Amino acid sequence: MISIFLKGLSIGLAYVAPIGVQNIFIINASLRKSRRQALYTAFVIAFFDIILSLFCFFGIGSLITVFPILELIMLLFGGLIVGYIGLSIFRSSTSDYEFKVDCKGERNIVLDAFVVTFLNPQALIDGTMLFGGNVSSLLISERRLFILGSASASILWFFSIAIILPFVKGKITEKTLNIINKVCGLYLIFNATSLLYDFIKIMIA
């Protein structure tokens, strides 16, 4: 069962690690705000990200239970779209993003964190395809461990940024961030290949 937790952890890290709106938000907080505010920002972002993951994972999982054919659909299209996400991440550059988050109070941090998490169409689409595609390949008894691993990834990643970045902010380069994107992109491409393989196995069974 530990392998399922580790799979959820690795998928979760590959999902949250690429440089995007949430990470830009955390990075700016870590560079511009006090340590307490940076940690508070990490907590809020991780909390909202876990809720989004649960929605994507269990929402799609319930539909698959009612409509079994969705398993094939999610494996096929989930595999294709996860592969596309991985390829996009692999080819992306951190220069595509701008650091625009201003210093704000804690109430505004919550509001902004909500916006960059739940009102971000790309996050909703990517989360649904990534977690929805994986739920169809797991046994019911394995799903809690998988999502626990994914939730742990959100906490680990966002708090790591808030804690570590202030100490190394003078050494972080665009090249380093691009390397993170390459590694995460390759992992998602590998995951997409696994989902498509499961689809083929079911089709020929």
URLINGI-V519474 format. One record per backbone hydrogen bond with DSSP energy under -1.0 kcal/mol. CO is the residue of the C=O (numbers start at 1). NH is the residue of the N-H. If there is no record, write none. Layout:
# URLINGI-V519474
((CO;NH) (CO;NH))
This chain:
# URLINGI-V519474
((1;5) (2;6) (3;7) (4;8) (5;9) (6;10) (7;11) (8;12) (9;13) (10;14) (11;15) (12;16) (13;17) (20;24) (21;25) (22;26) (23;27) (24;28) (25;29) (26;30) (27;31) (28;32) (29;33) (34;38) (35;39) (36;40) (37;41) (38;42) (39;43) (40;44) (41;45) (42;46) (43;47) (44;48) (45;49) (46;50) (47;51) (48;52) (49;53) (50;54) (51;55) (52;56) (53;57) (54;58) (55;59) (56;60) (57;61) (58;62) (59;63) (60;64) (61;65) (62;66) (63;67) (67;70) (68;71) (69;73) (70;74) (71;75) (72;76) (73;77) (74;78) (75;79) (76;80) (77;81) (78;82) (79;83) (80;84) (81;85) (82;86) (83;87) (84;88) (85;89) (86;90) (87;91) (88;92) (93;96) (94;97) (98;100) (105;109) (106;110) (107;111) (108;112) (109;113) (110;114) (111;115) (112;116) (113;117) (114;118) (115;119) (120;124) (121;125) (122;126) (123;127) (124;128) (125;129) (126;130) (127;131) (128;132) (129;133) (130;134) (131;135) (132;136) (134;137) (135;138) (139;142) (142;146) (143;147) (144;148) (145;149) (146;150) (147;151) (148;152) (149;153) (150;154) (151;155) (152;156) (153;157) (154;158) (155;159) (156;160) (157;161) (158;162) (159;163) (160;164) (161;165) (164;167) (164;168) (165;169) (168;171) (173;177) (174;178) (175;179) (176;180) (177;181) (178;182) (179;183) (180;184) (181;185) (182;186) (183;187) (184;188) (185;189) (186;190) (187;191) (188;192) (189;193) (190;194) (191;195) (192;196) (193;197) (194;198) (195;199) (196;200) (197;201) (198;202) (199;203) (200;204))
